[in-house]
Amino acid sequence: MDEFYIRKLEAAVKQMLKPLKNIPFKLVIESISGHTIIPFDWQDKHDKELLEGLKKAAALAGKRVNEKPIIRPRPNEVGNDIESYVKDALLEFGFEAETPRSKSGQKKSAGYPDICFLDKDKRPNYLECKTYNIKNIGSTQRSFFLSPSGDFKITQDGHHFVLSYEILVAGRRAGKNVYKCRHWKIVDTEKLYVDVKYEFNSDNVRLYSEPATLAEGDV
C-alpha cells in the first residue's frame, strides 16, 4: 500500500470523525424511508382535533402511571414501560394504535418510532415515547436517537410526534425505584434538528480472531 493512498485514507477517516450538526430530522426520515413527515397545521381542523385527542390520551396515560407506578431499578428503563400506558390510552380515545410494521410487514418494537396510530380521519401518525428528568431538560445531554435500518418502520407519510413524560422517584419497593409522572410534552419532530456522530464497531468473529488474540486460558 503506497504512502499517498495511506494519507488519503487517513484523511477520509478523520473527516468521518467530524460530527454533522443541525440536520433537519424530516430530511433524515425522507432519505431513509422515502416518506414525508407532515408538519402539524394549526389552521387545519383535523390536525387540531388530532392534537386534542392526543393531549387527552397523554393525560390519561400519565394518570394511569401514577395509579399503577412503574417499578424499575434505573430511570432509562422507564421509557419502554410508558409505551403500553400510552397505547392503551390512545385506544380508549378512539385511535387505532399498534406497534409499527416495517417494510417487510413485520411488527417491530425496537427502534424509532414506538407506536403507529390512525386518527379519526384514518390518517397515519407516528409516535415516540420518551421520559425526562426536570433537572437535565435544559442540558445538552443526548436523549433522542435513530439508527437507520434496512427494514425501517416508516412506511407512510404522516405526522411524527414525541410524547415525553417528566418522571420522578416516588419511593422504593423491593429494592427498586417507584416511578410516577408529573408533566408531559408533545413534540412535533418535523421541527426537530439532529446531529450525526459516527461509530466504529466490530463483531465477535473479528474481535476474538486468532491474529488478534494474544493469550487465553482456563480458570
Residue pairs with C-beta under 8 A, 6 or more apart in sequence:
16 198
17 198
19 195
19 196
19 197
19 198
20 195
20 196
21 195
22 193
22 194
22 195
23 193
23 194
23 195
23 196
24 192
24 193
25 37
25 146
25 160
25 189
25 190
25 192
25 193
25 194
26 36
26 37
26 189
26 190
26 192
28 146
28 194
29 35
29 36
29 37
29 154
29 160
30 36
30 37
32 148
32 149
32 152
32 154
33 152
33 154
33 155
35 154
35 155
35 156
35 157
35 158
36 157
37 157
37 158
37 159
37 160
37 189
37 190
38 157
38 158
38 159
38 190
39 159
39 188
39 190
39 191
40 47
40 51
40 159
40 188
40 190
41 47
42 48
46 119
46 121
46 123
47 159
49 119
49 120
50 119
50 120
50 121
50 123
50 125
50 159
51 186
53 93
53 94
53 95
53 119
53 120
54 90
54 161
54 163
54 186
55 186
56 89
56 93
57 86
57 89
57 90
57 92
57 93
57 95
58 86
58 89
58 163
58 184
58 186
59 184
60 89
60 92
60 93
61 82
61 85
61 86
61 88
61 89
61 163
61 165
62 85
62 165
62 181
62 184
64 85
64 88
64 89
65 82
65 85
65 165
65 179
65 180
65 181
66 180
66 181
69 170
69 178
69 179
69 180
70 78
70 81
70 82
70 167
70 178
70 179
70 180
71 173
71 174
71 176
71 177
71 178
71 179
72 78
72 81
72 176
72 177
72 179
73 175
73 176
73 177
74 177
75 131
75 133
75 167
75 169
75 177
75 179
78 131
78 167
78 179
79 129
79 130
79 131
82 129
82 130
82 131
82 165
83 114
83 115
83 129
86 114
86 115
86 127
86 129
86 163
87 97
87 98
87 115
90 97
90 115
90 117
90 127
91 97
94 120
95 117
95 118
95 119
95 120
96 117
96 118
97 115
97 116
97 117
97 118
98 107
98 115
98 116
98 117
99 107
99 108
99 109
99 114
99 115
99 116
100 107
100 108
100 113
100 114
100 115
100 116
100 126
100 153
100 154
100 155
101 107
101 108
101 116
101 153
101 155
102 108
102 149
102 151
102 152
102 153
102 155
103 151
103 152
103 155
104 151
106 151
108 151
108 153
111 146
111 147
111 149
111 153
112 128
112 145
112 146
112 147
112 153
113 126
113 127
113 128
113 153
113 154
113 160
114 127
114 128
114 129
115 126
115 127
115 128
115 129
116 124
116 125
116 126
116 127
116 153
117 124
117 125
117 127
118 124
118 125
119 125
123 158
123 159
124 156
124 157
124 158
125 158
125 159
125 160
125 161
126 154
126 158
126 159
126 160
126 161
127 160
127 161
127 162
127 163
128 144
128 160
128 161
128 162
128 163
128 189
129 162
129 163
129 164
130 143
130 144
130 162
130 163
130 164
130 165
131 164
131 165
131 166
131 167
132 143
132 164
132 165
132 166
132 167
133 166
133 167
133 168
134 166
134 168
134 182
134 183
137 166
144 162
144 192
144 194
146 194
159 188
159 190
160 188
160 189
160 190
161 186
161 187
161 188
161 189
162 185
162 186
162 187
162 189
162 192
163 184
163 185
163 186
163 187
164 184
164 185
164 187
165 181
165 183
165 184
166 181
166 182
166 183
166 184
166 185
167 179
167 180
167 181
167 182
168 179
168 180
168 181
168 182
169 177
169 178
169 179
170 178
170 179
170 180
171 177
171 178
172 178
206 212
